[in-house]
Amino acid sequence: MRILLFGKNGQVARCLQDEAGAVRVAALGSGECDLRQDGAAATAIDAQKPDVVVNAAAFTAVDKAETNEPEARRLNADAPAEMALACARAGVRFIHLSTDYVFDGRSAGPYTEADPTRPLGIYGATKLDGEEAVLAAAPTAVVIRTSWVFSEYGANFVKTMLRLGAERATLSIVDDQVGGPTPARDIARAVLTIAGKLHRGAPGEGIYHFQGGPPVSWAAFAEKIFDIAGLETSVETIPTADYPTPATRPLRTVLDCARIERNFGIAQPDWRAGLRQVIAALSP
């Protein structure tokens, strides 16, 4: 099986390349394929002739998206739509990564794939538009919504907490936003599993949720990071109202992950196990 991977320098993409094994992966970043250019993605798909295309590229700067909607829309909606259309024309299966930010966070229970979406900001809105455009262009595509991604690569909450925790005795962390930290390596493994099954002709299309469990607040997540890392940093819990940001965040985005396990046999990962592995990988 040969995968064409967009967004090669992102957390999930780098983990996917680590985990690929015998799967051949052609990974493209902005240097090889500038997704801001019309037609670039389709040209790459036509040239590479892959068995499966995976889109891990996105405009993920949630706050910056509020003042840079055109680029966010280009990377989160328009480019994925071009990929999906090119895949549909070539008879290639397409896997696209999305986000929990398509929801408003007001649900008391876990969100299923069928629940109404209501993004609160430009990032979530452009990602939702991308989902809809992908499935309109390629009805057999798989869209995976995930959340709070972390790994030993790139910039993420875990690495920020480790850095700040080594510098400060106390940190103020929001405790009324609840979700699921998700190890990028587990997302990568899930994508590879799905890609393999799709390539072998297994059914499966539409939207799937994949998120680490159990649900946790940012503050409790930080406390676990410090505990595993052996840092004595204390956490002062604060409400979101005390930490204003340009983009409004959803307060509770717990995702129901039953469908991905039912259709593909992929169980919800325990983020605590992934966190231990990441911290070990980052330790000198």
Protein Blocks (a to p, Z undefined) as FASTA:
>chain_A
ZZddehklbmklmmmmmmnmmaccddddfklocfkbghklmmmmmmnopabdcdfbdcfb
lklmmmmmmmmmmmmmmmmmmmmmmmmmnopacdddddfklpgolafbdcdfkbccddfb
fklmmmmmmmmmmmmmmmmbccdddehiacfehjdfklmmmmmmmmpmbdcddfkbccdd
ddfklmmmmmmmmmmmmmnopacedjddddddddddfklmmmmmmmmnopabdcddddfk
lmccfbdcdfbdcddfklmmmmnopacddfklmmmmmmmmmpZZ
